[in-house]
């Protein structure tokens, strides 16, 4: 049978072109994404930047370690401790670095440092001189201020934690790893007494002896641990890893789905061959072995080609992610061969799995029914396909129900939503032949009422070969279904998160910083002085609890004035009262599993131990996980201020006063409605960008699979087109028939995609409603991204028409003699 399989591949190579292309593309995509994934996982961390010129760096131990019965548990501190001040005296010649927020008014984020620390990067003076007086600064060139940038002698306003103050620019330095405002050493001490690090030009052993275990001594690549961008680098690496991992998971799913559909289509084209083989005595197992042999021959060659060529696409994908800001530019491309081997093995396994059902169907054709089976499609749905389709559908529905009932908060997570989406698309694909006939009749009913037989012929062909129509529509189902489901889920999740964050806010205005530093203290005083307004500031902090006496957990908290908070925020309190919030009490979420009056030993943001008594238990829709008084905020700055109008206050006058107060402080005041719109827009842009990256990679594959499938179908329809010409159809009519078939396939695939999308989004909406209540703009008031979905569907239609018409124009199939 292997010899027959080889002969079949040589004589009917056109039937296997689509299968070969789908497997090769799938393997190449998996290899490329695997290579990028290996890069995001295995790339070394970025080297020292801020302290690149210093051989030894002394930094504080900013980790909280709590002894447990298992030896100890630790977590990073939210409030930096700083290097002990006496260590600088033990290390003569050490550079004392103090890094703190300092941003030019209206400029991008920057950091303030003493001038003596300029040598650690290093920075060199390009023009001017070093700052010496309290009112003088030097700035790094190319990025601190907006174009045209500060000039020597220019007076600028610099915003620090204390507020905005005028300074004179006396020096411009070369660019460094971060935008920096350099102050005189004495002024830096006044602005930030805490020592961030000591840069030392001595031997590590000598420094270790002088430090005496009071701080950490870093050398070599470990100096990068002192970089302020360390956490951001890890987040960027994690984001890139997540995006590529999702894309790789979808690549595997799409490969299985498309390849199995393509194999089913290719095997369905050859029913006459199988019938003849059974007639001349071939057994069912021999036919199955022949089909498996063909699949393996195609799979090995296609997967090998894809695995070899795939890594060539890894660098363009990585560069694309970097250009979109979805991956850090410092990642070193991986040279591992593991992704290629995984892609090769995956391609072969996918081919074998994809041909299992098709081989079983081919082998079950009995000799007595061979000729009838070869002439007409019999039994579009086999018992095995019914069982598989219903089982996959039931699994998806049960998973959605369990998530919605048991853990609705996890519904938007990739680990919950995306597997269910894959199951639904697979279930709809397996059960597609059941709905092809009624959907086709519904779609073609208006066309059949027109003059001519075109609509009737197109509809009859699709209905007579429901299995073939379903297989051809499979790439459209995947393409449109993925786009609609992922983009729709993103829009729905963004709306839910925005509703959860903005819903409890009763303030009329919200004041936000335009940079990462927060609202400075001078600005907060100016806001509180605005007549006719009550101002509530919210400062982020953390507390640490020891769970089960084994694991130290960092919990987010917000430091607030409880009286002012209740005027601006609707805090859901299940038990107790916020009126009892004092320096020794805490209000906690119900997820803490604590009751009112219970006392608990915790550790504050600076690592100090304290005992708090629970004064209130917050509901699930609380804007914060826990509330503390401002005494526990330490050096952190408020990240938001809520402004509530007092009775009788004029909104326009308060709004104008807020604008005046925020001017020059790198902050802005927004009405609640404008702030809510900004929240939605910001979330939408971030989540859509990541999804578009995934969809861009996936849709390229499914689009090519669509073209391949239609080209395979075109090669099998020459007799039909020739017969139409003999019956009197003109060349133009035959081409319109071909175009109509292609558009009908796209329409059927779009309807199937709509079915899968509706089920997936309804399950997500059911879970989200339990968290937020009715969400305007989501199901059942569907606000889908119709423009993007329409563009994807239109693209499928264009590709389908071209893939169907071009082969017909290039062949002789539209001539009567072809019959």
N, C-alpha and C positions, 0 to 999 in steps of 0.2 A: 504493500500500500504506500510505502514511502516513495517508491519509483513513480507510482501514479500521482502522488502529491506533487513531486517535482515536475512531472509532465503537465499537470494542471496549472501550476504556477507559471510555466512557460507559455502555455496557450491562452490562459485567461488572466494574464497579468493585469489587465485593466480593472478587474474586479477586486484586486488586492492592493491597488495603488492607494486608495483611501485608507485601508487598514495599515499599510506600511507607513503612510504619512502620519496618521494619528499616533501610532506607536512611537515613531521616531521623534515627533514633536513632543509627545508626553515625556519620553525619556530625556530629551534635551532640556525641557523645562524643569523637570525634577533635578537634573544634574546642575543646571545653572542656579536654581534657587538653593539647592543643597550647598553649592559652593559659597553663595552669599551667606547662608546660614552658618556655615563653618567659619566664615570670616567674622561674623558678629559674635560668635561664641568664643573662638580661639584667638582672636586678634589681641596682641598685648595691649595693656593699658597705655594711655598717653604718657609720655615722659614728663619730667619736671619742666614747668613753665615759669612760674613766678620766682622760683629759687634755682633756676637752671645754672647760675654762675656761682652758687654757694656750695662747697663740697659737703658741708654738714649743716643740718637744720634741726633745731630744738623746738618741739611743739608740745602743747599740753596734751595730757591723756584725756581726750574728750569722750570717754566712754564710761558709762555707769555700770559697775559690776556688783552684783548682789550675790552673797553666798547662798547656796542651796545644798540640799542633801546629795545632789549629784556633782557638786564641785563648784558651781557658780554659773550665773547667767548674766550676759551683758547686752547693752544696747547703746547706740550713740546718743549723746546728750543734745537736747534742743538748745540749751544755753551754754555757749563755750565758757570754759573755766579761765583760760588765759595762762600764760607761762608765769610761774612765780617770779615776782619782781627781783628777788635777791639773786637769781641765777645770772642775770646780766653782769653783776659785780664779780661773779666767779669766772667769767669768761671775758677777759679784757680783749678789746678789739671786735667783739661781736656786734652785729648790726641788730638793733632792736626794731622789729617791725610791728606796726600797728595798722591793721587793715580795717576800714570802717566804711559805711555807705557815704559817698560824697558825689553828688551829681550836679553838673551845671544846669541852671534853670532852663528848661526846654530842651536839654540835651539827652543823649542816650544814657543808659545805666553805666556807672563808673564806680571806682573804688578809691577811697582816700588813703594815702600812706605818707609817712615821713620821708623827707628828701634823702636821708641817709640810706633808705632801703632801695633807692633807685639802682644801686649796683648789683642787686641780687638777680635781676632778670637777664642781662642788664639793660638799663636805659641810659642813653647818652644825650647830652644837650645838643640840639640841632641849632638853636639860636637862643639868645638871651643868657640868663644866669640862673643860679639856684635860688630858691626862695629863702629869705633870711628873716624877714619881719613877719609878724602875726597876720598881716593883711595881704601877704604875697603868696602866689601859687605858681607851680609849673605844671603844664598839662602835656599828655602824650599827643603827638600829632596824628592826624588822620583818623578821627573817630570819636573824640570826646564831645565836641560841640557840632551843631549842624553847620552845613556849608554857609559862609566861607570859613568858619572856625575862628577861634580866638586868636588875637594878634598880640604881640608884645606891647605892653603898656595899656591894653584894654582892660576895663573894669567889668567884671562879670559877677553874677550872683551864683553862689554855690550852696546847695541844699544838703545839710547833714542832719543827723538825728535831732540836734538842738533847734534847727530851723534854717532859714535862708539868711546869708550874710554876704556883703560885697567883698570881693577880693580883686587884686590887680595881678594880671598875668605877667610874670617877669621871665618865664622860660618856656621853651617848647622842646620836648624830648622826642627821641625816636620811638616809633610804635613798639609796643610789647605784647605780651599774651592777653592783656586786658586793658581797657581804657582806664587811665589812672590820673587822679589829681594829687599832685605832690604838695604838701604843706611843709613849713619849717618844722623841725623836730619838736620845738617847744609847743607850737600850735597843735601838732598832732597829739601830744600828750594831753592837752586840754580837751581836745575833741574826743579822744578815745584813750582813757587811762589803761585799758586792758592791753597786755602784750600778746600779740598774735603768735609771733615766732621769733626765734633768735637765729640769725644766719652767721655761721662761724667758719673761719678759714683756718682750722686747726685739724689735727688728727682725731679720728673718731674715738679712739681709746682715751685720749686726754679729755675730750668733751664728756664722755660717759662718766669718767671719774669725777669731773667737776659737777655734773648734774646730780649724781648720787641717787638716781631713780625717781627724782621729783618730776620728771618730764620724759618724753620720748625723744630719742636721738635717731634721726633719719639720715641715711647716706645712700648714694647710688640712685637706682630707680625708685627706691622707697621715698625719696624726697617728693615724689608726685602725690603721696598721701596727704601732704600739707596743702595741696592745691584747692582753692575754693570751688573749682569746677569739677571736683571729683564726683560729687553726687550727680551733677548734671550730666557728666560723661557716662555714668552708669545708667542713668535714665535714658539717654540717647541710644546707648547700646541696647538696652532692654526694649525700647520702642522699635528699633530696627529689627531686632530678633523676633518680636511679636508679629510685625507686619510680614516679614519673610516666612515665618513659620505658618501663619494663616494661609499665605499664598501657596506654600508648598503642600499644605493639607488639602486645599482646594484643587491643586494640580493633580494630586493622587486620585481624588474623588472624580474629577472630570475625566482623567485618563481611563479609569475603570468604566465610567458611564458611557463615554463616547466610543471607546474601543469595543465594548460589548455590543453597543448598538450597531457599530460598523460591521462587526463580524456577523451579527444576526442578519444584517442587510445583505452582506456578501454571500452568506450561505443560502439565504432566501432566493437570491438570483439564480442559484444553481440547482433548483429542485429537479429539473429535467435530468441533469447529470446523475444525481443520486438515484433517481427513479430507474435510469438505464442500468446503473451498477447493480441495483437490487434485482433487476430483471434477469441479468446474466449470471446471477448466483452469488453476489457479494453479500456477506452477512452484515447484520447491524453493527457488530463490533468492528468489522473491517472498515465500514464507512466512517464510524466514529474515529478509528485510528488514523484514517486518511485526513479527516478534518483537523485532528490534533496535530498531525505531522505538518500540515500546511501552516497551522497557526504557529508552531514552534519555529519552522523555517523562516517565516516572515518576522516573528518576534525577535529571534536571535539577531538577524541582520539589521532590523530597524532599531532595536534597542542598542545594539553596538554603535550604530551610526549616531544615534541621539546622545549616548553617553560620551562619545568622543567629541562631538561638536558642542554639546551643552555648556561645558566650562568656558567656551569662548564668549558666551553671553553673560557670564557672571559679572564681569567688570562693567559693561554698559548698564546692567540693572543696578549695580551698586552706585555708579556715578549718577544715575537717574534719581535714586533715593536721596543721595547727598544733595543734588541740586534742588530737590523739593523740601529739603530740611527734615527728611524722615530718617536720616542716618548720619552719624558723625563723619566728617571728612578724614579723620586721623586713623580710621581702621586700615589695617594692613591686609591686602587680599590673601586669602588662603590658597595654598598650593596642594591641598590634600586630594588624594585620588579616591577617597572613600565615597564622596557624593556620586562619582561616575559609576562605581561598582554598585551602589545602591540603586541608581537609576537603571542600570542594565538589568539587575535582578528584578526590580519592580516592573519593568517593561515585559519581561518574560512571564512573570506571575500574572500580570494583568491580562496578557494575551490568553493564557491558559484559562483563567477564570472567565474571561469574556466569551470564550468559545464553548464553555461547558454546556449551556442550554442549547446552543445552536447545534452542537454535535449530537446531543441526545435527540433533538428533533429530526436531524438528518438520518440518524440510524434507525428511527422508529418507522420509517416509511415501509410498509409491507409490499412485497412484489405484486400482489394482486391489485393494489391501488396505485401502482407506480405512475401509470400514464395519467390517471385522473388527478393525482397529486401534483404532477408536473404541469398540468394545464391550468388549474384554478387554485387559488389560495384557500385552503381548508383550515378551519379552526384557528382564528387569529389568536385566541387565548387558550393555551394549554392548561391542564390542571396544575402543573408545576409553576407556571407563570402566575396563575391565580393565587396559589398558596404563597409564593414569594412576595407578590405585590401587596396582598392583604396583610401579611406578617410585617413587612416593612412599614406599611401605613399605620398599623396598630401600634408598633413600637414608637413611631414618631408621636402619635396622638397621646399615648400613655406618658411619654416623656414630657410633653407639653403640659399635661394635666398635673403631673407630680410636681413640676417646677412651679406652676401657677398656684397650686394649693399649698405645697410644703415649703418652698423657698422662692417666693416671687422676686426677692431682691437680686437673685442670681440670673434672672431671665435675660438681662442685657449682656451678660458675660459671654465671651467667645466660646468658652467651654460648654455652655448650655445651649445657646441659640444656634450656632453654626452646625453642630452635629444633627440637630433636629431638622434644620433646613436641608442638609444633604439627604437625610432619610426621606423627607417629603418629596424632594425632586426625584429621587430614585423610585419611590412608590408610584408617583404619577407617571414616570416613564414606563414602569412595568405594567401598569394598568391602562396605559394610553390607548391600546387597540379597542378597549371597551367603549371609549367615548369618541373615538375618531369618526365613526359612522354618524352618530347624532350631531356632533359638532360640524362635520363636513356638510351635512344636509342643511343645518341652520345657516352656515356661512354662505352656501351657494344658492339658498332659496331665492334671494332677490335676483341673482344672475340668471337663474333658470327661467325667470319670468320674462326675460328680454328676448328679442327676436334672435333666431339662430340657435344652433345646437352646441355652441361652445361651452356654455355653462353646464349643460347636461353632460357633455362628454368629460369635462374636467371633474365634475362631482362623481360621475359613475366610476371613473378610473380610481379615484381616491377611496371610494367606498368599497370597491371590489378588492382592493389590496390594502386593507386596514393596517396589517402588520407592517407592510413596507412603508406606508405613509407615516406610521408612528416612528419607525426607525429613522426615516428621513427628517422628521420634525424634532428628533431628540436633541441635536445641537442647538436648535432655536429655543427649546425648552430650557436647556442649561444656561444659555446666554442671557435670555430675557429674564428667566427666573432668578438667577443670581443677582443680576443688576437691580431688579425691582425689589427683591427681598432684602438685600443688604442695604441699599439706599433707603428703602422704606423703614427698615428697622432702625437705621441710624437717625432718621428724622424723628421717629417716634420716641426713641430713647433720649435724644437731645431735648425734645419737648417735655418729657417726663422729668428729667433732671432739672431743667429750668423751672418747671412748676414746683418741684420740691424745694428748690433753693429760694425762689422768689415768693412762693405762696405765703409763708408765715410773716413776711416783712410788711409792716403797716406804716413804715416811714414814707414821707412825701419826697424826700431827696436822699440820694446815696452819694457820698464822697469817696472817691477811689484814687489811689496813687497811680501815676503813669509809669512808674518804675518798680523794681522789686524791693525797694528799701522800706516802703510803708509811709504812713503819714507822720511828718516830723512834729515835735512837741510844740513848736511855735504855731504851726498851722492848727493843731488841736485847740490851743488857747484862743486863736482867732475865730474858729468855728463856734466855740462855746460862747463867744461874745456877740454872736449874731442875734439881734433882737427878734423876738417872736418865734424862736425855734428851740426845741430841746434836742440836744446832740448826744448820741450814744456811740461810743467807740468800741470796736471789737478787736482784741489783740490776740493773735494766735500763740499758744503755748502748749505744753505737754505735761502729762503726769505718767508715772510708771507704776505698774502693779505687778505683783508676783503671782502668776496664775498656777494653781495647783502646787505651789511651793517648788516649782521646777523651772518655769519660763518667765523671764522678765518681758512684759508687754508694754510698748509705748502707745499711749492713748492720746489722741488729739483733744485739746481743750481750748476754750475761749475765755479770756479774762474780760469781765464786763462789770459795769455798775448795775446791780440787779434792779434798782428803782428805775433808772433810765431805760434799761433793756425792755421792761414790760410796756413802756410807752411806745416803743418802735417795733417790737417783734412780738408776734403771737406765739408764745412758747407753750406747747402742749404739755401740761403737767398731769401725770397720772396719779401721783400721790405726793403729799407734802406741799411745800410752798417755796417759791423763790424769795419770799420776804425774809426767810431765815438764812440767806446766803451771806456768810461772813468769811473772815480770813481762815477760820478753822472748819468750814463746812464746804460741801461740794454738791452740785446737782448733776446727776448722772443719767445716762440713757438706760432704758429698760434692758438693753442687751448686757449690761453689767451684772444682772441677776443679784442686785442688792435692794434692800428695803430701807424705807425712811427710818432714821435713827441708828442704823448700823454704822460702826466705825471701822475704818480700814487704814492700815499703814501703807503709805505711798511714798514715792520719790518725786520731787518736783523737777522742773526743767533744768536746774543747775546741779542736780544730783543730791540735794539735801533731803533728808528723810523727814516726813511729817505725817501726822495722823489727822484724817478728815472724817467728819460725820456727814452722812448723807442727809441732806435737807429736802431734796425733791427728786422724784423719778420722772424722767422725761419720756414722752411718747415717741412712737416710731417716726413721726414726721417732724421731729425737732430739727432746727437748723444746725445744732451742734451736738457732739457726742457727750460733752460735759461742760459745765460752767464753773469758773472760779472767780474770785475777786481780783482786781488789778494788782494787788500786792504780790501775786505769783507770776506776773508777766516779766519781771526783771528788766532786761534791756531791750526786749522786743518792742517794736513799734506797731501801732494799730494798722491793720490792712484794710479797714473799712470803717466809715462813720455813717450812722443813720441819722437823718434829720427829720424830726416830726414838728409840723406847724402847731403852734399853740392856738387856742380858740381866738378868733378875731384877727389873726395875723394874715397879711396879704401875701399870697404865694409868689407874685411877681417881685415884690420887694425883698422877700427872703431869698429868692433865687438869685437876684442881682447881688445881694450881700454875700452869698456863698461864692459867686463867681469872683468877686473882688478878694475874698479871703483866700481863695486857692491860687490866685494869680502869683506866679513866681515861686510856687512850692511844689512843682511837678505833681500836681493833683488836679482833679476836675470834679465838678458837682453835676450829677445827672438826676433828672426826675426818675421816679421809680419805673415808669413805663419805658423810658429810654434805657435805663439800666437793664431791665428785663430783656429788651430787644438786643442789647449788646451781649448779654449772656447767651441768648439763643444763637446769635450770629457767630460768636466766638466758638461755641461748641460745634456748630454745624461745619464751620470751615476746617476745624481740626479733625473731626471724625470723618468728614467727607474726603479730605485729602488722603488719609490712610486707606479708606475704602477704594478710592479711585486708583490708587497704586495697585491694590490687589486686583481690582476689576480690569485694569489696563493689561495686566499680565495674563489674566484668565481669558478675557474676551478675545485676545489675539489668537489664543489656541482654539477656542470654540468656533471662532469665525472661519479659521482654516479647516476645521473639521466639518463645518457646514458645507463649505465649497467642495471638499473631497466627497462627501456623501452624495451631493447632488450630481457631481461628475460621474460617480459610479452609477447612479440612477439613469443618467442620460445615455450611458453606453448600453443600457439594457432595454431602451425604448425605441430602438430604430425600427423594429417591425411595426410597432403601433403607428409611428409617424408615416411610414411608407403606406400602411393600410389606409390611413386618413387621406393621403394623396390619391390613392386609387378610388376612394369613395367620392372624390371631387373636391376635396379641400385644397385651397390655394396655398402657396408657400407662406404668405402672410398669415393665413388662418392657422396653419400649423405652428408657426412661431408664436402666435398669440396663445395657442393652446399650451405650448411649452411654458410660456410666461405665466399663464393662469395657474398651471400646476404648481410652479415654484412659489407664487404668491399664496396659494392655498396652503401649501406646506408651512410657510411662515405664519399664516393666520392660525393654523391648527396648533403649531408650537407655541404661539403667543397665548392662546386660550389655555393650553395646558400649564404654561408658566403662570398665568393669572390664577389658576386654581391652586397651585403650590404656594404662590405668594400670599393669597388670601388666607389659607390655612396657617401659614407660619406667622403672619402678622397678627392674625386674630389671637393666636396663642400668646404672643408677646403682649398684646394689648390687655388681655385678660389678667396677666401677671402685673402689669404696670398699674392698672386701675386700682388694685389692692394696695399699692404703695402710695399713690398720689390722689386717688379719686378720679373723676372724669377729667380728661385732659383735652382742652380745646385744640383742634387741629390734628387729632389722631382718630383712629377708628372709634366709633363708626363714622366720624366725620373725616373721611380719609383725605389727607393732604400729602399725597405722594409727590416725589420729585418727577413730575410728568415729563419735563423737558428732557432730562437725562434718559428716562425709560423710553420716551419716544424716539430719541436719537439712536439708541441701541436697536430698537425694533426696526426703524427705518434702515439702519445699516445692514441688518440681517436680510431685509427685503431686497436691497440693492445687490448684495452679494449673491443671494439666491437667484435673482433674475439673470445676472451676468453668468453665473455658473451653469444655468440651464440653457440660455439662449446662445452663448458663444459656441459651445460644442455643436449645437444644432446648425448654426451658420457655417461652421468649418467642416461639416461632414456632408455626406450625400443622403442623409436620412430623410430630408424633406423633398426628395425626388420620387416620383411614382415608381421608378424602377427598383427602388430600395426594397419594396415589398416582395 
